[in-house]
Amino acid sequence: MTLKIESAFDGKAVTVRLSGRIEEDHLDAIQAEVRRYYPRLVFNLGEATLVDREVVRFLAEQEVEGVELLECPRYIREWIACERSHECSFNPTEKETEL
């Protein structure tokens, strides 16, 4: 499943539901939603199936800026925490050069 972006306004904030696979290539479209609705923005990640590292970093930055992450899958939440603590040892560039 590719990325699906849906927006809904509840009178207080806009909830942007991100469904499916979210990759770095999608960040421009997601950032457009941020520019459109910030500061009254919430991301609902309950239907996100897969994300890449750049998306995790983006989500971590947005959360620091005050964007709430609703229904964030556990693996994404843990990955965000790992990125924030700089304890993630996985570096795709290093892996490719080792092969």
C-alpha positions in Angstrom: 0.0 0.0 0.0 1.3 3.4 -0.9 0.9 6.5 1.3 -2.6 7.9 1.8 -3.0 11.3 3.4 -6.4 12.3 4.9 -7.2 15.5 6.8 -10.0 16.2 9.2 -10.8 19.3 11.3 -12.5 18.8 14.7 -12.9 22.5 15.5 -9.6 22.7 17.5 -7.0 21.0 15.4 -6.5 19.3 12.0 -5.7 15.6 12.2 -3.7 14.3 9.3 -4.0 10.5 9.0 -1.0 8.9 7.4 -1.8 5.4 6.1 0.3 2.8 4.5 4.0 2.9 3.7 5.7 6.3 4.4 9.0 6.9 2.8 11.4 9.8 2.4 10.0 10.5 -1.1 6.7 11.4 0.6 8.1 14.0 3.0 7.5 16.9 0.6 3.8 16.2 0.6 3.7 15.7 4.3 5.6 18.9 4.9 3.1 20.7 2.7 0.4 19.6 5.2 2.5 20.8 8.1 2.9 24.2 6.5 -0.9 24.3 5.7 -2.1 23.4 9.2 0.6 24.2 11.7 0.4 24.9 14.7 -3.0 23.2 15.0 -1.8 19.8 13.7 -2.0 16.2 14.9 -0.6 13.2 13.0 -2.5 10.0 13.3 -0.2 7.1 12.6 -2.5 4.3 13.5 -2.6 3.0 9.9 1.1 3.5 9.1 2.5 0.2 8.1 6.2 1.0 7.4 8.4 4.0 7.7 12.0 4.7 6.8 14.7 6.4 8.9 14.2 9.9 7.4 10.5 9.7 8.1 11.3 8.8 11.7 13.6 11.7 12.1 11.0 14.0 10.6 8.3 12.8 13.0 10.7 13.2 15.9 11.3 16.8 14.8 7.6 17.5 14.4 6.9 16.2 17.9 9.5 18.5 19.3 7.8 21.4 17.5 4.5 20.5 19.2 2.8 18.2 16.7 1.1 15.4 18.5 1.6 11.8 17.2 -1.6 9.8 17.8 -1.9 6.0 17.6 1.9 5.9 16.9 2.9 2.2 16.4 5.2 1.0 19.1 8.1 0.3 16.7 8.0 3.9 15.5 7.8 5.3 19.0 10.8 3.2 20.0 12.7 4.2 16.9 12.0 7.9 17.6 13.4 7.4 21.1 16.5 5.7 19.7 17.1 8.5 17.3 16.7 11.1 20.0 19.2 9.3 22.2 21.6 8.8 19.3 22.0 5.1 20.2 20.9 3.8 16.8 23.8 2.1 15.4 22.3 1.2 12.0 23.7 3.3 9.2 22.6 2.2 5.7 25.6 3.9 4.1 28.1 2.0 6.3 26.3 -1.3 5.6 26.5 -0.8 1.9 30.2 -0.1 1.9 30.9 -3.1 4.0 29.3 -5.5 1.5 
